[in-house]
Amino acid sequence: MSESVSLPAELKQVLDFMGTPEAQHEAVLAVYNAVEGPLRAAWETQPQSAKNVLENFEQFQAVVAFTLVGPTAELVTMVQQNQEGEERDDAQADAMMEQLLQQGIKMMIKDLKAARRNATLRNEFQAPFKA
């Protein structure tokens, strides 16, 4: 089976673990790439104990991308529906997407910190990489 999209190893592990159809890989990869900069900045400010929940940043990036692909797809669909027949306001749509990604990153950082003391949450983060 050949992949139409070249995926980072960590992202491929998450997608395989979650049974994500190949048709959705490109969308998840787009979110993976979009969150890299702000997510890395947030990762760098975390205590080592939070970073130790996963083996590396790329694993965290893959989990975050998979988690945020659903909300980003919903936002894109909503923006497209609201803008049918109107002149598109790309700046507003971009601002909404940026806000969604920022909130998602904030939520995932909070969960990462909580995973230090919550074995169930820690196992959820680590499961795709243990399969």
Secondary structure, DSSP 4 states (H G I P E B T S, - for coil): ---SS---HHHHHHHHHHT--GGGHHHHHHHHHHHHHHHHHHHHTS-HHHHTTSSSHHHHHHHHHHHHHHHHHHHHHHHHHHTTTS---HHHHHHHHHHHHHHHHHHHHHHHHHTTT-HHHHHHHHHHHH-
